Amino acid sequence: MGVKVDIGGIRKKISPEAMKRGRYALGNQAMADMNRYVPKRSGGGALRGSAHLNGDHSKIIYQTPYAKAQYYGTNGKVVFRKYSTPGTGKRWDLKANSIHGANWKKAFLRGAGIK
């Protein structure tokens, strides 16, 4: 008597390509959810509009000269305390993660074809 287990479906679901699709779905969902917490000047929005995923979809990049300073809340000389748009501020990723983190997990699983 023997038992045969076909694990071909599991391998397909956790393939590198599936992981890439999952990261892409997660990154896009995270960018969309984080957008409302990213600082924005009245009439501006260049920082929000500069967000994109890197080549392997593992990082969200904000492509403005002042992105790092806004993200950390300081440029090394000045600490930013007052943000013109309510609900925005430094480390917007942490705020968004605490609110939307469960949705990001679901987005990854859907994108990877696991759920």
C-alpha positions, 0 to 999 in steps of 0.5 A: 500500500502506498500514498502518492502526494502531488505537490505540483500545485504547491510548488506553482503557488510559491514559485519565484514568479508567484512571489513577484506577483504577490510583492507587486500586489502588496506594493501597489496596495501599500502605496494606495493606502499610504498615500493619504498619510504622505505629507502634501502641500496645498496644491502640490502633491509632488511627493505623493505623485513620485511613489513607485515600486523598484524593479523587483517590487520589494521597495516603495521609492519616493523620488523627490529631493526632500522625500527622505527628510519628510519621511524621517521628519528631519533634514539633520538641521531642522525637525519638521513638526507642523504638517499642512495636511491633517493626518499626515506626518513622518513615518507614514508607513508605520501609521498606514501599516497599523491601520491597513496591514491586514489588507496588505497581507491579503493583497500579497496572498491574492497576488501570489495566487495563494488565496 
